[in-house]
Amino acid sequence: MDRQAELAVVVGATGAFGKAMVDRLAAAGLGVVAVARSVDSLAALRDRVPGLVACAADIADDAAIEAIAAAVDRPVRMVVHGPGVAVAGGILTAPTGSMVDAVNIKVGGLLRLTRAVDGRLAAGSRIVAIGGHYGFEPTAYAASAGVANAALANVVRQLSLAYGPRGVTAHLIAPGPADTERLRRVAADRAALRGISVDEVMAGMLAESSIGRFTTPEQVAWAVSILLAPEADAMTGSSLMLDSGRRRGLP
């Protein structure tokens, strides 16, 4: 297999969203550097995506900068920062440490990623952060995710200003809840607290959507892939909402 001329670096590559994004970016002709903490999960991903470069690193730690930089040996067309954070309850009950951890993973992680690849970015490169819609539409049960994703939106705008003179653009994609194993675990926790079934919790989440649907990992991967188009230059610093009609506020 010929080595692709440009790379996509995906953090959180072994999750439901990450796998879909890896598939889409590889299909677009990019070499993929997959970043995750689990060596075993990365090995499984590498087995099904020919040419994939596995990078075991914890994006919550500064050591990830050196690890990712060592795995990148070509121009970087796109970086995607998509790790998830724990859902640790509402603002009155969530441990303060969960807030700090979430911001470290979302904001600190994005900064570590960009610093790791900075020398490989060129005009037309994309910095993409995946941040849930709770950053724009706070909820009573996911305070840490809401705070971290709101901060992430601010950082994406700052990166768009800092990298703009180099022709590098920065983008935020904000999906709504997706029907994944992770969401099912969150629903099970909420169901236990409220004394109802998981199906009832899931039905309530669906009712929050104007079209009665969850966002899918494939839809998020599609949104990531369209940012490869040169026309996406005009979107730098902005947020692409994939929340299936959950946001109520303006703008």
C-alpha positions as CSV (number, residue, x, y, z in Angstrom):
1,M,0.0,0.0,0.0
2,D,1.3,3.4,-1.0
3,R,2.0,5.7,1.9
4,Q,-0.4,8.6,2.0
5,A,1.2,12.1,1.6
6,E,-0.7,13.7,4.4
7,L,-1.9,12.7,7.8
8,A,-5.0,13.0,10.0
9,V,-4.3,12.7,13.7
10,V,-7.3,11.4,15.7
11,V,-7.4,11.6,19.5
12,G,-10.0,9.3,21.0
13,A,-9.7,7.0,18.0
14,T,-11.0,3.8,19.6
15,G,-14.3,5.2,20.8
16,A,-17.6,5.0,18.8
17,F,-17.1,8.4,17.3
18,G,-13.3,7.9,16.8
19,K,-13.7,4.6,14.8
20,A,-16.2,6.2,12.5
21,M,-13.9,9.2,12.0
22,V,-10.9,7.0,11.3
23,D,-12.8,5.1,8.7
24,R,-14.0,8.2,7.0
25,L,-10.6,10.0,6.9
26,A,-8.8,6.9,5.7
27,A,-11.4,6.6,2.9
28,A,-10.6,10.2,2.0
29,G,-7.0,9.1,1.3
30,L,-5.3,10.4,4.4
31,G,-2.9,8.4,6.5
32,V,-4.2,8.1,10.0
33,V,-2.4,8.4,13.3
34,A,-4.8,7.0,15.9
35,V,-4.3,8.2,19.5
36,A,-5.8,6.5,22.5
37,R,-4.8,5.2,25.9
38,S,-5.5,1.5,25.3
39,V,-2.8,-0.5,23.5
40,D,-5.2,-3.4,22.9
41,S,-7.9,-1.2,21.4
42,L,-5.4,0.5,19.2
43,A,-4.1,-2.9,18.0
44,A,-7.7,-4.0,17.1
45,L,-8.2,-0.7,15.1
46,R,-4.9,-1.2,13.3
47,D,-5.9,-4.7,12.2
48,R,-8.9,-3.4,10.4
49,V,-7.4,-0.1,9.0
50,P,-4.4,-0.8,6.7
51,G,-1.6,1.6,7.2
52,L,-2.9,3.1,10.4
53,V,-0.2,4.3,12.9
54,A,-1.1,3.6,16.5
55,C,0.0,6.0,19.2
56,A,-0.7,5.0,22.8
57,A,-0.8,8.2,24.8
58,D,-2.9,9.9,27.5
59,I,-4.0,13.2,26.2
60,A,-4.6,14.4,29.8
61,D,-0.9,14.3,30.4
62,D,1.8,16.6,28.9
63,A,3.8,13.5,27.9
64,A,1.3,13.0,25.1
65,I,2.9,16.0,23.3
66,E,6.2,14.1,22.7
67,A,4.5,10.8,22.0
68,I,2.2,12.3,19.3
69,A,5.1,14.3,17.8
70,A,7.1,11.2,17.5
71,A,4.4,9.4,15.6
72,V,3.9,12.2,13.0
73,D,6.4,12.2,10.1
74,R,4.5,13.9,7.3
75,P,2.4,17.1,6.8
76,V,-0.8,17.0,8.9
77,R,-3.9,17.9,7.0
78,M,-6.2,17.5,9.9
79,V,-6.2,16.9,13.7
80,V,-9.4,15.7,15.4
81,H,-9.6,16.0,19.2
82,G,-12.5,13.7,20.3
83,P,-12.0,12.2,23.7
84,G,-15.0,11.8,26.0
85,V,-15.3,13.0,29.6
86,A,-17.2,11.5,32.5
87,V,-20.8,12.5,33.2
88,A,-20.6,13.2,36.9
89,G,-23.9,14.7,37.9
90,G,-25.4,18.2,38.1
91,I,-23.7,21.4,39.2
92,L,-24.7,21.0,42.9
93,T,-23.4,17.4,43.2
94,A,-20.6,16.9,40.7
95,P,-17.2,16.5,42.4
96,T,-15.1,19.6,41.8
97,G,-12.3,17.3,40.6
98,S,-14.5,16.1,37.8
99,M,-14.7,19.7,36.5
100,V,-11.0,20.1,36.6
101,D,-10.5,16.7,34.9
102,A,-13.0,17.5,32.2
103,V,-11.4,20.8,31.3
104,N,-8.0,19.2,31.3
105,I,-9.0,16.5,28.9
106,K,-11.0,18.8,26.6
107,V,-9.1,22.1,26.7
108,G,-5.7,20.9,27.8
109,G,-5.9,17.9,25.5
110,L,-6.6,20.1,22.5
111,L,-3.7,22.3,23.3
112,R,-1.3,19.3,23.7
113,L,-2.5,18.0,20.4
114,T,-1.9,21.2,18.5
115,R,1.5,21.7,20.1
116,A,2.5,18.2,19.1
117,V,1.8,18.8,15.4
118,D,2.4,22.5,15.1
119,G,5.5,22.1,12.9
120,R,3.6,19.8,10.5
121,L,0.6,22.2,9.9
122,A,0.4,24.2,6.7
123,A,-2.1,26.4,4.8
124,G,-5.3,24.4,4.5
125,S,-4.7,22.3,7.6
126,R,-7.7,21.8,9.9
127,I,-7.9,21.7,13.7
128,V,-11.2,20.0,14.7
129,A,-12.5,19.6,18.2
130,I,-15.5,17.4,19.1
131,G,-17.5,19.1,21.9
132,G,-21.0,18.1,22.9
133,H,-24.0,20.4,22.6
134,Y,-24.2,20.6,26.4
135,G,-21.6,23.4,26.1
136,F,-24.3,25.5,24.5
137,E,-27.4,24.0,26.1
138,P,-26.7,23.2,29.8
139,T,-28.4,20.2,31.4
140,A,-29.1,19.2,34.9
141,Y,-27.1,16.0,34.8
142,A,-23.8,16.7,33.0
143,A,-22.3,19.8,34.5
144,S,-18.6,18.8,33.9
145,A,-19.2,18.1,30.3
146,G,-21.1,21.3,29.8
147,V,-18.4,23.4,31.4
148,A,-15.6,21.7,29.5
149,N,-17.3,21.9,26.2
150,A,-18.2,25.6,26.7
151,A,-14.5,26.3,27.4
152,L,-13.6,24.3,24.3
153,A,-15.7,26.5,22.1
154,N,-13.8,29.5,23.4
155,V,-10.4,27.8,22.8
156,V,-11.4,26.9,19.2
157,R,-12.1,30.6,18.5
158,Q,-8.7,31.6,20.0
159,L,-6.9,29.0,17.9
160,S,-8.7,30.3,14.8
161,L,-7.2,33.7,15.5
162,A,-3.8,32.4,16.4
163,Y,-3.4,30.1,13.4
164,G,-5.4,32.2,10.9
165,P,-2.3,34.0,9.5
166,R,-0.8,30.6,8.6
167,G,-3.9,29.6,6.7
168,V,-4.8,26.9,9.3
169,T,-8.4,26.9,10.4
170,A,-10.1,25.7,13.6
171,H,-13.5,24.2,14.0
172,L,-15.8,22.9,16.7
173,I,-18.4,20.1,16.0
174,A,-21.1,19.8,18.7
175,P,-23.1,16.6,18.4
176,G,-26.0,15.7,20.6
177,P,-26.3,12.4,22.5
178,A,-25.5,9.3,20.4
179,D,-27.0,5.9,21.0
180,T,-23.7,4.2,22.0
181,E,-22.6,1.9,24.8
182,R,-21.3,5.0,26.7
183,L,-24.7,6.7,26.5
184,R,-26.4,3.5,27.7
185,R,-24.1,3.5,30.7
186,V,-25.0,7.1,31.5
187,A,-28.7,6.2,31.1
188,A,-28.4,3.3,33.4
189,D,-26.9,5.5,36.1
190,R,-29.7,8.1,35.7
191,A,-32.3,5.3,35.7
192,A,-30.9,3.9,39.0
193,L,-31.0,7.4,40.6
194,R,-34.6,8.1,39.5
195,G,-36.0,4.6,40.0
196,I,-37.1,4.1,36.4
197,S,-36.0,1.9,33.5
198,V,-33.2,2.6,31.1
199,D,-35.7,2.6,28.2
200,E,-37.6,5.4,30.0
201,V,-34.4,7.5,30.3
202,M,-33.6,6.9,26.7
203,A,-37.1,7.9,25.6
204,G,-36.8,11.1,27.6
205,M,-33.5,11.9,25.8
206,L,-35.1,11.3,22.4
207,A,-37.9,13.6,23.4
208,E,-35.4,16.4,23.7
209,S,-34.7,16.2,20.0
210,S,-37.1,18.1,17.6
211,I,-36.8,15.1,15.2
212,G,-36.9,12.4,17.9
213,R,-33.5,11.1,17.1
214,F,-30.0,10.6,18.5
215,T,-26.9,11.8,16.6
216,T,-24.9,8.9,15.1
217,P,-21.1,8.5,15.0
218,E,-21.4,8.3,11.2
219,Q,-23.0,11.7,11.1
220,V,-20.2,13.2,13.1
221,A,-17.6,11.5,10.9
222,W,-19.4,13.0,7.9
223,A,-19.2,16.5,9.4
224,V,-15.4,16.0,10.0
225,S,-14.9,14.9,6.4
226,I,-16.6,17.9,4.9
227,L,-14.2,20.2,6.7
228,L,-11.5,18.9,4.4
229,A,-13.1,20.9,1.5
230,P,-11.4,24.2,0.7
231,E,-14.8,26.0,1.1
232,A,-14.7,25.2,4.8
233,D,-12.1,28.0,5.2
234,A,-14.9,30.4,5.9
235,M,-16.1,28.4,8.9
236,T,-13.0,28.9,11.0
237,G,-13.7,29.6,14.7
238,S,-17.4,28.6,14.3
239,S,-19.4,25.7,15.7
240,L,-21.2,23.1,13.6
241,M,-24.2,21.8,15.6
242,L,-25.1,18.2,15.1
243,D,-27.6,18.0,18.0
244,S,-30.7,16.7,16.1
245,G,-32.6,19.8,17.0
246,R,-31.9,19.9,20.8
247,R,-30.7,23.5,21.2
248,R,-33.4,25.9,22.1
249,G,-31.5,29.1,22.6
250,L,-30.3,31.8,20.2
251,P,-28.0,32.6,18.6
